Amino acid sequence: MRAGDRNAAFRSRGWIRFDDDPALQNWVQVARTAGKNAVSDPQLAQWHVCQGTWFVGVDALPNDEHGRVGAEPLRGDAVDFITDRFGPLPPLHKAQVSVTYPGYPKPRDGESEAGFRYRLNRDAAHVDGVRAQVPDRRRQIEECHAFVLGIPLTRSDPDAAPLVVWEHSHHILRAAFADALADHDPATWAQVDVTDAYVAARRTVFETCKRVIVHAQPGQAVVLDRLLLHGVAPWADGAGADPEGRMIAYFRPVLAGGVAAWLDV
């Protein structure tokens, strides 16, 4: 696919997959070893949730701000696409290492029955950075990400708790958030309660947008629009993966410019 076609597809659908990239293979091998080490690290034990069926792995990959793991640089078609579309890579956080196992999902500690049903039946569909506050669970735009980059580190079957997205949902959510914030001072946008707008927009997405399983293997990569509704499907009976489980590294770097930049196309 030509660069212009990639950009057009990404703008329309809200996601794109890059296939079989030799430039990424060495990074994947090193990151997979680091991911395995993270899963067994006692200092990261709090990330084993859902009764052992999910290792959340926030900030678990020991990469540097350029994405390098050990001596291996992060590079390839997906990185080139990101820099062409969004500009130079911002400083990268330590990547999430998300690992699911057969039986996912089980209820998470403290999760309500309604919350678990949403995880089970709606793939825990969400927009990254729109966070529920305690104790009332009202939502604010807490983290503004530039993009979401997912890099599979293990092989898995298409129905082994894959990433799922709702195509074109970023258009609906972007409009809903912009409308909810329109009557507020931009300086306060990060403190505005967007719960009602978010819930209504998700409902519209579920009714009107196509749910797509985005299956990818090591050597491939996926880029999501920062406002695309996405989640993780349950692990289907009989689905298989490498012994380490279905392992994906995710980068979600913070976007300079706050909520205004986050809403910008």
NORVEN-V246354 format. One record per backbone hydrogen bond with DSSP energy under -0.5 kcal/mol. CO is the residue of the C=O (numbers start at 1). NH is the residue of the N-H. E is the energy in kcal/mol with one decimal. If there is no record, write none. Layout:
<<CO/NH/E> <CO/NH/E>>
//
This chain:
<<2/6/-2.7> <3/7/-2.5> <4/8/-2.2> <5/9/-2.6> <6/10/-2.6> <7/11/-2.6> <8/12/-2.0> <9/13/-3.1> <9/14/-0.6> <10/14/-1.9> <13/168/-2.1> <14/225/-2.9> <16/223/-2.5> <18/221/-1.9> <20/22/-0.8> <21/24/-1.9> <21/25/-0.6> <22/25/-0.8> <22/26/-0.6> <24/28/-2.3> <25/29/-2.1> <26/30/-2.1> <27/31/-3.0> <28/32/-2.4> <29/33/-1.6> <30/34/-2.1> <31/35/-2.7> <32/36/-2.4> <33/37/-2.0> <34/38/-2.0> <35/39/-2.1> <36/40/-1.3> <38/41/-1.2> <41/44/-2.0> <42/45/-1.4> <44/47/-1.9> <45/48/-1.8> <47/49/-0.9> <47/56/-2.9> <49/53/-0.7> <49/54/-1.7> <50/53/-1.3> <53/101/-2.0> <54/49/-3.2> <54/56/-0.7> <55/99/-2.4> <57/60/-1.5> <57/97/-2.4> <61/63/-1.7> <62/70/-0.5> <64/67/-2.1> <65/92/-2.9> <68/64/-2.0> <68/70/-0.5> <69/72/-2.3> <71/73/-0.6> <72/69/-2.1> <73/75/-0.7> <76/80/-2.3> <77/81/-2.6> <78/82/-2.4> <79/83/-2.4> <80/84/-2.2> <81/85/-2.3> <82/86/-3.5> <82/87/-0.6> <83/87/-1.2> <95/60/-0.8> <95/61/-2.3> <96/98/-0.6> <96/250/-2.3> <97/99/-0.6> <98/248/-2.4> <99/55/-3.2> <100/246/-2.2> <101/104/-2.0> <104/235/-2.9> <108/111/-2.6> <112/116/-2.4> <113/117/-2.3> <114/118/-2.1> <115/119/-2.0> <116/120/-2.7> <117/121/-3.3> <118/122/-2.0> <118/124/-1.7> <119/123/-0.5> <122/125/-1.7> <123/232/-2.0> <126/128/-0.5> <126/230/-2.1> <127/130/-1.7> <129/131/-1.1> <129/142/-2.1> <129/143/-1.6> <131/140/-2.0> <133/137/-2.5> <138/133/-3.2> <139/194/-2.4> <139/195/-0.6> <140/131/-1.9> <140/142/-1.4> <143/145/-0.7> <144/255/-3.5> <148/150/-0.5> <148/224/-2.7> <149/251/-2.6> <150/222/-2.6> <151/249/-2.6> <155/242/-2.5> <157/160/-1.9> <159/161/-1.3> <159/236/-2.7> <162/233/-2.5> <163/214/-2.8> <164/231/-2.3> <165/167/-0.7> <165/212/-3.4> <166/169/-1.9> <168/171/-1.1> <168/172/-0.9> <169/173/-2.5> <170/174/-2.3> <171/175/-1.9> <172/176/-2.2> <173/177/-2.7> <174/178/-2.2> <175/179/-2.2> <176/180/-2.1> <177/181/-1.7> <178/182/-0.9> <181/184/-2.2> <185/188/-2.8> <186/189/-1.2> <188/191/-2.3> <188/192/-0.6> <189/192/-1.0> <192/194/-0.7> <194/198/-2.6> <195/199/-2.8> <196/200/-2.3> <197/201/-2.3> <198/202/-2.5> <199/203/-2.1> <200/204/-2.1> <201/205/-2.4> <202/206/-2.8> <203/207/-1.6> <204/208/-1.8> <205/209/-2.9> <210/167/-2.1> <210/212/-0.5> <212/165/-2.5> <212/214/-0.5> <213/215/-0.9> <214/163/-0.6> <217/220/-2.3> <219/21/-3.2> <220/219/-0.5> <221/18/-3.3> <222/150/-3.1> <223/16/-1.8> <224/148/-1.7> <225/228/-1.7> <229/166/-2.0> <230/126/-2.6> <231/164/-2.4> <234/161/-0.7> <234/236/-0.7> <236/239/-2.0> <240/157/-2.9> <242/245/-2.5> <245/247/-1.0> <246/100/-1.9> <247/153/-3.3> <247/154/-1.1> <248/98/-2.6> <249/151/-2.9> <250/96/-2.2> <251/149/-2.5> <253/146/-2.8> <255/258/-1.0> <257/261/-1.0> <258/262/-2.0> <259/263/-2.1> <260/264/-0.7> <261/264/-0.5>>
//
